Amino acid sequence: MSNHRRKPPGVFAIETRDTSDEYAEYRIKNSDDPRYLKAIIEKEAERENPRRQRIAWCNQRLAEIDNE
């Protein structure tokens, strides 16, 4: 059994906000927990110039999860 612990949603969101678009997209598209995706949206929206594409990726992923 692994001792790996998942980072809290807020920490994950800040790290995703502060990374490259390519890696942010990877993290978002591989997230399956709505709490993490919503935290990413919140942190991105707090920016002076929110990146709409990242918010769109999160919303798309939330819709996909909701339909699973």
N, C-alpha and C positions, 0 to 999 in steps of 0.2 A: 504494500500500500504506500502510495506517495504522500509525502508530507507537504507537497506543494499547496500553498494557499493562494487563492485568488485575491487580487488587490481589491480594496473597496471601490465601489462605483465612481466616487468622486476622484480618487487617485487615478484610476484607469482613464477617466474622462480628461483630466488635465494632461496626462501623458499623450493621449490621442490628439488633443488640441495642439500640443507643442511639437508634434512630429510632422514628417513630410506627408504630402497628399497621398502618395502611393502607399505608405505604411498605414496611414489613417484609414484609407479605403479597405485595406486588408483586415485591419482590426474590426472595423464596423461590419463588414460583410461576413465575418466569422464569429460575431457576437450572437448569442442566442438568449440573452437575458434582457428583457425590456428595461430593467432598472439601469443597466449600463448604457444602453442606447439613449435613454432619456437624460442621463447625466451628461453624456457627450453633447447632446443638443443644448442643454442648459449652459455648459461651459463655453461652447462655441458662440452662443447667442450673447454671452457677456463680453465678447471681444468688441473692440471699437469698430472693426469691419468684419462682421461674421461672414464666414465662407459658406455661402448658400449650398454649394455642392455637397459639403460634408453633412449639412442638416438634411438635405434631400436623401443622401445615402442612408442616414439613420431612419428617416421616415419610411423609406422603401423597405428596409430590413424589418422594421416594426410591423409593417403590413404583411410581409412574408411570414413572420413568426405567428402573427394572428391567424393566418390562413392555414397553418400546419395542423 
